[in-house]
Amino acid sequence: MSTPPDPTPPASGAPPFGPANILVVDDVPQNIEVLSGILRSRYRVRAATSGARALSIVRSDAPPDLILLDIMMPELDGLTVCRRLKSDYRTRHIPVIFVTAMTEVDDEAQGFEAGCVDYITKPVSPPLVLARVATHLALADQQRELERLVQQRTAELQRTRLAVVRCLGKAAEFKDDDTGLHVVRMSHYSRLLGLASGMRQTDADLLLHAAPMHDVGKIGVPDHILKKPGRLTPEEWELMKRHVEFGGQILGDQDSELLQMARTIALSHHEKWDGSGYPLGLQGEQIPLVGRIAALADVFDALTSVRPYKRAWPVAEAMDHIRRASGSHFDPGLVARLEQVMPEVERIRKQYADAALG
């Protein structure tokens, strides 16, 4: 089976033309008005009076370029909001500056551990606010440029690493039934869903190359179980489920972002939105985004592909099944995103159809 050429990742994009977008988050409207008044002459400013609202805005189609975040808020405090932002591939790159009262200085260590880039103390100084915001917007621009240069200068190393990754994906395929170009299609579907969900281009490309390793742990499942034509016994099924654990062990705890993401996918792509999946029974957004994406892409391609034991379902029939499983098996938001990108999905299905193998 020949492997299609890898897409060339585009350089990290610069922020859009025009003033940067700043999100101010504080549960006290007067504090929002003070900061907005300072920033409005130079930047586009949005506001949120709760952590939950801030997360909703940040995960929208127009995320901010920088966030000014109060620490002391009811329900979701600033530290929790920051940790959630930094744990999400869609939002981890956004600089967060905590705005805090002088009595909260002891929280600085926790703030930096949570992922903030700076602190501004209340009552705020307008020149200081403008200087800190300008500095961290400039540093974010520099970081994007550094990422672009690193991509250019390590292209050969990246090709070598991806060759190893593809070998791991193929090793898992050879252990399973004849799945043709399944991992190629599902990895491209995963990238599409990542982009549609708000992931940056670089992280979506990382997902493209990490997704093929989702089932690498099947290398550790005995052939008499993996290739059994009939129903598995309860004992056999328990061993089959351990392929996610084996995948985590094979990929290990690596410094490489690619292998870290691949390990996350291997360990979480059989979790279900309602908590009925395995191995940990995670529920909803407890399941890493990349695991939720890979799960949907994997099942969609399995349903719409021929297997020795089944026909290929028509896309409409497969989508009816997926809609019924929305909110139980799958993330409802991702199901909606899959429907949005269906024209591109159809293009990928035709481009990488198993019949192309000849």
Helices and strands as residue ranges (DSSP letters): E 21-25, H 29-39, E 44-48, H 51-58, E 66-70, H 78-86, E 96-101, G 102-107, H 108-114, E 118-122, H 126-153, H 155-175, H 182-196, H 201-210, G 211-213, G 216-220, H 223-226, H 234-241, H 243-251, H 257-268, G 284-286, H 289-303, H 315-324, H 332-340, H 342-351, G 354-357
